[in-house]
Amino acid sequence: MLDRRVGVVGNCVSGKTTLVNNLVAHGYHAINIPQEHSVSPRLWRRVAPDFLIYLSCTLTTAQQRRQIPWGQERLNEQWQILSDARENANLVIETDALTAPQVLAKALEALAQ
């Protein structure tokens, strides 16, 4: 199980880096895929993860987590770029109401199945 390549995608400030770091600390080969910054909606496929986790948060949550210079229009663009990844994800987590440990717990539970 731990030898699976776990890809994590999501919009900016959704918690990708935190989740990847936490999964690595638990022994997983986890990779942060910067899909939201790509012009290719299928960039995640080139990484060929065995398990794909999609994280998402709203603009309000992103603004609470970090000072960001963009608004809803840019977030909508990111969601569009990420739509193929979301449709093909093994796990989708809306991170707005969750803490980092709660997101990790959801990921670990899904990976254990």
N, C-alpha and C positions, 0 to 999 in steps of 0.2 A: 504493500500500500504506500509506504513512504517513498518508494522509488518512482512513483508516478510524477510526471511533470504537470504542475498546477499553474495554469495561467490565470492572472487576475486583470480584468479590464473594468473600466468605468469612467464616468465623467470626472473632471477635475474636482478635487477635494472630497471625493466620495469615500476615501479610506483605503485606497489601493496599497500605498506604500506601507502603511501600518499593518494591514492584513498580511502582505507578503513577508514583512519582517517577523511577524508573529508565527506564521506558518513555517518559515525557515527555522525559527527557534524551537519549533516542535519537530524538526527533522524532515520536513517536506522540501522537495525541490520546487520552490515557488518562484514565479517570474512575474514582474510587473510589466504588462504590455501597454505601452503608451498609445493605444488605439485612438484615443480622443484627439491626438495631435497629428494624426496621419490623414492623408488625402485618400488613402485606400481603405474602404470599409471592410476589407477582408485581411488586413494586416495580421490579425490574431491567428489566422490560419497558417501563416508562414512559420510561426513559432511552434505550431502543431502540439498544443498541450493535450495531455491525456484527460484532463479535467479542467473545465473553464468556469470561473466564477465571475459573475457580473455584479458590480456594485453601482449603486445610484443614490444620489441625494438631490434635493431641490435646491434652488438658488438661495432661498432663505437659510437653509442649513449650511450651504457652502460659505455664505457671507458671515455666519456666526463662527465658523471654524477658522476662517482665514480672511484677510483683507484681499479681495480680488478686484481686478480692474475691469471686469466684464459683467454683462447682465444676462437677462433671460434669452436674448437672441443668440448669444454665443453658446449658452447651455443647450438650447434647442438644436444648434448645429452639431454639438458634441453627441447628443442623443441620436441624431440622424446618422452620424458616422458610426456610432456604436450599435445601430439597430441589428445588423447581421450577427454580431457577437451576442447580443441579448437573446435573439431568437434561437441561437445554438448553444447557449450556456447550459451547463449541467446544474448550476445553482444561481439564482438571482436573489440578491439581498438589497432591500431598500434600507439604507443606513441612517436615515434621518432620526429615528427615535431610539437608535441603538448605541451603546458604548462600544469601544474597541473590543473589550473582552466578550461582549455579546455577539459581535460580528464573527470573531474568532470561533466561538462556541458553535455557531451555526455552520461555519465552514468545516470545522472538525467533525461535527456530527454527520454532515453530508459525505465527507471524504471517507468516513469509517464504514459507510453502508456499501 
